[in-house]
Amino acid sequence: MEQAILVFLELVWFKNVYLARLIEECIEHYPVVHLYVSQVLNNPFFESYEQIDAISDYIHLYCTEYGYPDGT
């Protein structure tokens, strides 16, 4: 996994362990989520809290449509 994603996951981990695990699993299972997360993290106009919100919202919308990695 890219260094920026690993650092981001550590930041999220301290705020919300469940969300960090969900993001990590989605990145591993869905290439489009991995691409989206990389784009958000490489966007210099996002603050860290905006990155968390944008990625969290995207993952929940994506998983609602296509299913969560755990099969639900």
N, C-alpha and C positions, 0 to 999 in steps of 0.2 A: 504494500500500500504506500502511496506517496507520503512523504514526510509532512506536508501541510495537513493532510487528512488525519494522520496520527496525532499531531499536535492539537488539531481541532477536537478530536475524540477525547483527548485528555481533558480539555477545557470543559466539554459537555459532561464528562464523567463526574466532575466535581459538583455539577449543578443537578444532574438527573441521570442516574445510572441506567434506568430503563430506556431512556431516549438514546443514550450512547450505545447501548447494545443493539437497539433497533436500527440505528443508523449504520452501525458496523455490519450487521447481518444483511441489510438491504444493499449496501455497497458491494458485498461479496456475491450476492445472488442476482442482482439486477445491474447490468452494465450501464443502462441509461441513468440510473440513480448515481452511479460512480461518476459518470460524466457531469451530471448536474452539480454534484457536490464539489468536484474539482473546479468547475466554472465559478461557482459562488465564492469559493475560497480564494480564487485568483483574481477576483474583482476588487480593486482597491477602494471602491466607493462604499463597500459594506463594512459596517462596524461589526465587532464580534457578536453582539447580541442580535443584530440584524441577520447575520449568517445563521445563527442557531434557529431563529424564527423562520427564515426562508427555507432552510433545509428540512426542518421539522414539518412545516406545512406541506412541502412537496412530497415528502415521504408518506405522510398520512393520506394525502390525496392519491398518490400512486398506488399504495397498498390497498386502499379502499377499492380501487378499480381492478387491480391485478392480483390481489391477495398478499398477505404477509408471508415472510419467509418460513414461518412455522406452520403454514398451511391453513391458517384461519382467514 
